[in-house]
Amino acid sequence: MIGIIGAMELEIARLREMMDEKKEEQISGVRFTVGSLFGRPAVLAVCGIGKTFAALCAQTMILRYNPEMIINVGVAGTLTDGLSIGDMAIGSFAVCHDMDTSPLGDPVGLISGINMVEIPLDGQMREAFEECCEKEGVRHLSGVIASGDQFVDSGERKAWIRNTFSAIACEMEGQAIAQVCYVNRKPCAILRSISDSADGTALDYERFKELAAEHSTAVLARFLRSEEYC
């Protein structure tokens, strides 16, 4: 079974429409939909915005449905000139840009307990998504995805995240899902379509979030359709 998590309904709705033999249940306020996507067993969830809801959803999904892998899909703000609105950011590592125990001598972003800043994401899925993007004609870039409990809308903050973590995109859930998958030894991928510039132009997000969600859905659908990838 493949687990797919999005923060918002628009990030999951089209996939749910494509699903056959659907069954739904609510657990801890999270809507889980189980069924078949292109002939593959899958579970979809809308976790809600932010790292706490994302972690709650991912852990519940693992305990309740035991998926073989989890994919976090959705939209993000770009941190690089190499990604524009509608392009795809594919995670190689996930970091938490608002985790900071540096006054105690730790590196910025260090996650206590697992003692790492960069959480590795599944390399095979990353390569598969790169190939899917190419086949869909979607411009893409792989790199570090930064998560935090804030909508980044400042050029200064954008530059700090980019320079501190060498990150290519920022959002609000991926790192939490990656951390839950890491401690549960579940392969994890982050696939994010760019919806805004993360630099003071929040109106970009409202105008382009649906287009960005469509692009990520198209790439994920190609991934799921192919026996080559999963």
Secondary structure per residue as TSV (DSSP state, phi and psi in degrees):
chain	resnum	aa	ss	phi	psi
A	1	M	-	360.0	139.7
A	2	I	E	-104.7	129.5
A	3	G	E	-98.8	134.6
A	4	I	E	-130.1	125.8
A	5	I	E	-123.7	129.9
A	6	G	E	-125.3	153.5
A	7	A	S	-78.0	-33.2
A	8	M	S	-124.0	157.2
A	9	E	H	-57.2	-39.7
A	10	L	H	-64.1	-21.9
A	11	E	H	-81.9	-15.3
A	12	I	H	-120.4	-22.4
A	13	A	H	-54.6	-47.4
A	14	R	H	-64.6	-38.4
A	15	L	H	-64.1	-39.4
A	16	R	H	-63.5	-37.9
A	17	E	H	-62.5	-34.0
A	18	M	H	-76.8	-14.3
A	19	M	-	-78.7	140.6
A	20	D	E	-104.9	157.9
A	21	E	E	54.2	48.8
A	22	K	E	-77.2	139.6
A	23	K	E	-135.2	142.6
A	24	E	E	-126.0	149.9
A	25	E	E	-151.7	152.0
A	26	Q	E	-104.5	128.5
A	27	I	E	-132.0	122.2
A	28	S	T	52.7	35.8
A	29	G	T	81.9	0.1
A	30	V	E	-99.3	133.4
A	31	R	E	-89.1	115.2
A	32	F	E	-107.5	134.0
A	33	T	E	-120.4	121.0
A	34	V	E	-110.3	138.5
A	35	G	E	178.7	-149.3
A	36	S	E	-121.7	127.8
A	37	L	E	-115.5	111.1
A	38	F	T	54.4	38.9
A	39	G	T	82.8	4.1
A	40	R	E	-111.6	134.4
A	41	P	E	-60.2	134.2
A	42	A	E	-149.8	155.5
A	43	V	E	-130.4	129.1
A	44	L	E	-108.9	148.4
A	45	A	E	-148.5	141.5
A	46	V	E	-102.6	108.3
A	47	C	-	-83.3	-25.3
A	48	G	-	98.8	166.2
A	49	I	S	-87.4	135.6
A	50	G	S	107.6	162.0
A	51	K	H	-69.7	-33.6
A	52	T	H	-66.4	-49.3
A	53	F	H	-61.0	-38.2
A	54	A	H	-64.0	-43.7
A	55	A	H	-66.4	-42.7
A	56	L	H	-57.4	-45.1
A	57	C	H	-65.7	-46.7
A	58	A	H	-63.3	-43.5
A	59	Q	H	-66.3	-41.3
A	60	T	H	-63.2	-42.8
A	61	M	H	-59.2	-42.7
A	62	I	H	-66.0	-45.4
A	63	L	H	-69.7	-36.1
A	64	R	H	-86.3	-39.1
A	65	Y	H	-117.7	-15.1
A	66	N	-	49.5	55.9
A	67	P	-	-66.6	153.5
A	68	E	S	-72.2	-29.5
A	69	M	E	-151.8	158.1
A	70	I	E	-127.0	133.9
A	71	I	E	-117.6	125.0
A	72	N	E	-95.5	118.9
A	73	V	E	-121.4	148.2
A	74	G	E	160.6	-148.9
A	75	V	E	-117.1	164.6
A	76	A	E	-157.6	165.8
A	77	G	E	-95.7	141.4
A	78	T	E	-79.2	145.7
A	79	L	-	-116.7	7.0
A	80	T	S	-141.0	151.6
A	81	D	T	-68.4	-13.4
A	82	G	T	-78.7	-7.0
A	83	L	-	-129.7	127.6
A	84	S	-	-117.6	174.7
A	85	I	T	-57.0	129.0
A	86	G	T	94.3	-16.6
A	87	D	-	-74.6	167.4
A	88	M	E	-112.5	130.5
A	89	A	E	-102.0	124.3
A	90	I	E	-114.3	126.4
A	91	G	E	-76.5	134.4
A	92	S	E	-103.6	-35.1
A	93	F	E	-140.8	158.5
A	94	A	E	-122.5	136.9
A	95	V	E	-130.3	159.1
A	96	C	E	-109.0	104.6
A	97	H	T	-76.8	-12.9
A	98	D	T	-108.8	17.8
A	99	M	-	-95.4	121.7
A	100	D	-	-149.9	102.6
A	101	T	-	-113.5	28.2
A	102	S	G	-61.4	-27.3
A	103	P	G	-60.1	-19.5
A	104	L	G	-92.8	4.1
A	105	G	T	98.5	4.0
A	106	D	-	-86.2	155.6
A	107	P	-	-64.8	147.4
A	108	V	T	-60.0	132.4
A	109	G	T	91.5	-2.1
A	110	L	-	-64.5	129.9
A	111	I	B	-94.5	111.7
A	112	S	T	-63.2	147.2
A	113	G	T	97.7	-45.0
A	114	I	T	-107.7	-9.6
A	115	N	T	52.4	50.5
A	116	M	B	-145.4	152.9
A	117	V	S	-92.8	-49.3
A	118	E	S	-97.6	117.4
A	119	I	E	-90.9	122.4
A	120	P	E	-71.5	140.3
A	121	L	-	-105.1	163.1
A	122	D	-	-66.5	122.0
A	123	G	H	-69.6	-36.7
A	124	Q	H	-66.1	-42.2
A	125	M	H	-67.1	-37.7
A	126	R	H	-59.9	-46.8
A	127	E	H	-63.5	-38.1
A	128	A	H	-64.2	-41.8
A	129	F	H	-68.5	-34.0
A	130	E	H	-60.4	-44.6
A	131	E	H	-66.6	-39.4
A	132	C	H	-62.9	-40.7
A	133	C	H	-61.2	-42.9
A	134	E	H	-61.8	-42.5
A	135	K	H	-69.9	-29.0
A	136	E	H	-86.4	-5.3
A	137	G	T	71.9	28.4
A	138	V	-	-102.6	123.0
A	139	R	-	-62.5	141.3
A	140	H	E	-149.7	163.2
A	141	L	E	-151.4	136.8
A	142	S	E	-102.8	144.7
A	143	G	E	171.4	-162.0
A	144	V	E	-77.1	130.4
A	145	I	E	-104.3	127.3
A	146	A	E	-105.8	132.6
A	147	S	E	-119.2	148.5
A	148	G	-	-166.9	161.8
A	149	D	S	-86.9	57.5
A	150	Q	S	-159.0	146.6
A	151	F	-	-84.5	110.1
A	152	V	-	-73.5	118.2
A	153	D	-	-142.9	39.1
A	154	S	-	-140.2	129.9
A	155	G	H	-60.1	-36.5
A	156	E	H	-66.4	-46.5
A	157	R	H	-66.3	-39.9
A	158	K	H	-57.7	-46.8
A	159	A	H	-64.5	-39.0
A	160	W	H	-63.7	-45.4
A	161	I	H	-63.5	-45.4
A	162	R	H	-60.4	-46.8
A	163	N	H	-74.5	-32.4
A	164	T	H	-75.0	-39.1
A	165	F	H	-116.6	1.3
A	166	S	-	53.7	40.1
A	167	A	E	-87.3	151.6
A	168	I	E	-104.3	-18.2
A	169	A	E	-155.6	155.7
A	170	C	E	-131.4	145.5
A	171	E	E	-155.3	-160.3
A	172	M	S	-128.1	5.8
A	173	E	S	-137.5	-29.3
A	174	G	H	-56.7	-43.8
A	175	Q	H	-63.5	-38.2
A	176	A	H	-64.1	-41.4
A	177	I	H	-65.7	-42.5
A	178	A	H	-62.3	-38.9
A	179	Q	H	-66.5	-42.8
A	180	V	H	-61.9	-43.3
A	181	C	H	-64.8	-39.0
A	182	Y	H	-61.2	-47.3
A	183	V	H	-73.3	-20.9
A	184	N	H	-96.7	1.8
A	185	R	T	58.1	47.0
A	186	K	-	-112.5	131.1
A	187	P	-	-58.5	139.7
A	188	C	E	-137.6	142.5
A	189	A	E	-132.4	149.5
A	190	I	E	-121.4	123.3
A	191	L	E	-126.1	110.4
A	192	R	E	-128.7	128.1
A	193	S	E	-93.7	138.0
A	194	I	E	-75.4	125.5
A	195	S	E	-112.7	-15.9
A	196	D	E	-160.8	172.8
A	197	S	-	-95.9	-5.1
A	198	A	S	55.8	33.9
A	199	D	S	-140.2	26.4
A	200	G	S	105.0	8.9
A	201	T	-	-118.3	58.6
A	202	A	H	-59.0	-24.9
A	203	L	H	-61.0	-27.5
A	204	D	H	-55.7	-42.5
A	205	Y	H	-60.5	-47.1
A	206	E	H	-65.4	-33.4
A	207	R	H	-77.2	-35.2
A	208	F	H	-116.3	1.0
A	209	K	H	-62.9	-36.0
A	210	E	H	-70.5	-39.5
A	211	L	H	-61.8	-44.0
A	212	A	H	-62.1	-41.9
A	213	A	H	-63.8	-37.1
A	214	E	H	-62.2	-40.8
A	215	H	H	-65.3	-44.3
A	216	S	H	-66.3	-35.7
A	217	T	H	-65.1	-41.0
A	218	A	H	-63.7	-42.9
A	219	V	H	-67.6	-42.3
A	220	L	H	-65.5	-38.4
A	221	A	H	-61.8	-41.7
A	222	R	H	-62.9	-41.3
A	223	F	H	-57.9	-46.7
A	224	L	H	-70.7	-29.8
A	225	R	H	-72.3	-23.7
A	226	S	-	-95.4	127.7
A	227	E	T	-69.9	-14.8
A	228	E	T	-69.1	-29.1
A	229	Y	T	-101.0	-33.6
A	230	C	-	-149.7	360.0
